[in-house]
Amino acid sequence: MSTVILACSTLQEYVDAAQKKMQTAYPVVLLDKKYHTEPRDMRQQVIQAMEAMEPGVDTVLTAMGFCGGSWADLRFDKRIVIPRVDDCVTILLHTDDTWCPNKKEVGHLYAVSEEPSGFSTTLMYENLLKRYSRQEADLLFDLWFHNYSSLDIVDTGLFDCRRAQYVERMRKDADFIHCTLDYVKGSNHLLEKLVSGNWDRQFLVFEAGQLISQGDFFDESEGGGPLRFSAGAV
């Protein structure tokens, strides 16, 4: 039997780094991050990816969070191990073993990728102009970003996010949406635990056939112990 990692492409570089550090080499199946804009679409991608898994795969390590309900009320014939968080950003904001389902601050937008395609407000606006009139694009763009006051670069130490070229690009994006530019501490801690089998209370382990529900991710009544922890290495 074998293990596969199912990851949002937002976290591809982080999954690769975690596997390198923890000396694992599980195959990785990527879900395109573009589907994050609509949870229904990401949900379908999850279902399709799971149904396409080889019969010999018995454990799926999931490098993503609940993601707007993408995993709600699903069940599969394989063991699913998933960080007990709301989304990919919160995964990278964890720096220790304390469980928190959502570490993001209200009014803060987060940049987690080194790649120029990973985040760009200016590119998002340009893409809107390809589909809508300028007036419609302006309305949509303002709807997306008017509640944000800060663009925060998540410094996980994985790449040099303080180099001049990168900072200049991010400052341009921040200025475009009238936000300040700042840094917040992050790490690859959760993904390293995911791939190494260190599944404590920060993770959910659903055995084959178990129903995945929203309450599993956000219910604090479980106390401080492991939640649906399943012993044994992947």
ChimeraX attribute file (.defattr): number of C-alpha atoms within 10 A of each C-alpha:
attribute: neighborCount
match mode: 1-to-1
recipient: residues
	/A:1	8
	/A:2	13
	/A:3	19
	/A:4	20
	/A:5	21
	/A:6	25
	/A:7	24
	/A:8	25
	/A:9	19
	/A:10	23
	/A:11	24
	/A:12	18
	/A:13	14
	/A:14	22
	/A:15	23
	/A:16	16
	/A:17	16
	/A:18	23
	/A:19	17
	/A:20	12
	/A:21	12
	/A:22	14
	/A:23	12
	/A:24	13
	/A:25	14
	/A:26	17
	/A:27	11
	/A:28	19
	/A:29	19
	/A:30	18
	/A:31	20
	/A:32	13
	/A:33	14
	/A:34	12
	/A:35	15
	/A:36	18
	/A:37	11
	/A:38	13
	/A:39	16
	/A:40	15
	/A:41	13
	/A:42	23
	/A:43	20
	/A:44	14
	/A:45	17
	/A:46	20
	/A:47	15
	/A:48	11
	/A:49	14
	/A:50	17
	/A:51	12
	/A:52	9
	/A:53	14
	/A:54	10
	/A:55	11
	/A:56	10
	/A:57	15
	/A:58	18
	/A:59	21
	/A:60	25
	/A:61	23
	/A:62	20
	/A:63	28
	/A:64	24
	/A:65	24
	/A:66	23
	/A:67	18
	/A:68	17
	/A:69	17
	/A:70	21
	/A:71	21
	/A:72	17
	/A:73	11
	/A:74	14
	/A:75	18
	/A:76	16
	/A:77	16
	/A:78	20
	/A:79	21
	/A:80	22
	/A:81	26
	/A:82	23
	/A:83	29
	/A:84	26
	/A:85	25
	/A:86	22
	/A:87	22
	/A:88	20
	/A:89	22
	/A:90	21
	/A:91	27
	/A:92	22
	/A:93	24
	/A:94	24
	/A:95	14
	/A:96	12
	/A:97	12
	/A:98	11
	/A:99	17
	/A:100	19
	/A:101	21
	/A:102	16
	/A:103	16
	/A:104	15
	/A:105	9
	/A:106	10
	/A:107	13
	/A:108	16
	/A:109	20
	/A:110	20
	/A:111	18
	/A:112	21
	/A:113	20
	/A:114	15
	/A:115	11
	/A:116	11
	/A:117	8
	/A:118	13
	/A:119	17
	/A:120	18
	/A:121	17
	/A:122	15
	/A:123	13
	/A:124	12
	/A:125	16
	/A:126	13
	/A:127	12
	/A:128	17
	/A:129	15
	/A:130	10
	/A:131	10
	/A:132	12
	/A:133	11
	/A:134	14
	/A:135	10
	/A:136	13
	/A:137	19
	/A:138	15
	/A:139	11
	/A:140	14
	/A:141	16
	/A:142	12
	/A:143	10
	/A:144	11
	/A:145	15
	/A:146	12
	/A:147	14
	/A:148	16
	/A:149	17
	/A:150	21
	/A:151	24
	/A:152	20
	/A:153	22
	/A:154	21
	/A:155	20
	/A:156	20
	/A:157	11
	/A:158	15
	/A:159	11
	/A:160	12
	/A:161	20
	/A:162	12
	/A:163	9
	/A:164	10
	/A:165	9
	/A:166	14
	/A:167	16
	/A:168	12
	/A:169	12
	/A:170	23
	/A:171	15
	/A:172	16
	/A:173	20
	/A:174	23
	/A:175	15
	/A:176	13
	/A:177	20
	/A:178	15
	/A:179	22
	/A:180	15
	/A:181	20
	/A:182	16
	/A:183	15
	/A:184	13
	/A:185	14
	/A:186	21
	/A:187	19
	/A:188	21
	/A:189	17
	/A:190	25
	/A:191	28
	/A:192	22
	/A:193	18
	/A:194	25
	/A:195	27
	/A:196	17
	/A:197	16
	/A:198	18
	/A:199	24
	/A:200	22
	/A:201	21
	/A:202	27
	/A:203	24
	/A:204	22
	/A:205	25
	/A:206	23
	/A:207	20
	/A:208	14
	/A:209	13
	/A:210	16
	/A:211	14
	/A:212	20
	/A:213	15
	/A:214	15
	/A:215	10
	/A:216	19
	/A:217	22
	/A:218	16
	/A:219	10
	/A:220	12
	/A:221	8
	/A:222	12
	/A:223	9
	/A:224	12
	/A:225	10
	/A:226	15
	/A:227	19
	/A:228	17
	/A:229	18
	/A:230	16
	/A:231	10
	/A:232	8
	/A:233	9
	/A:234	19
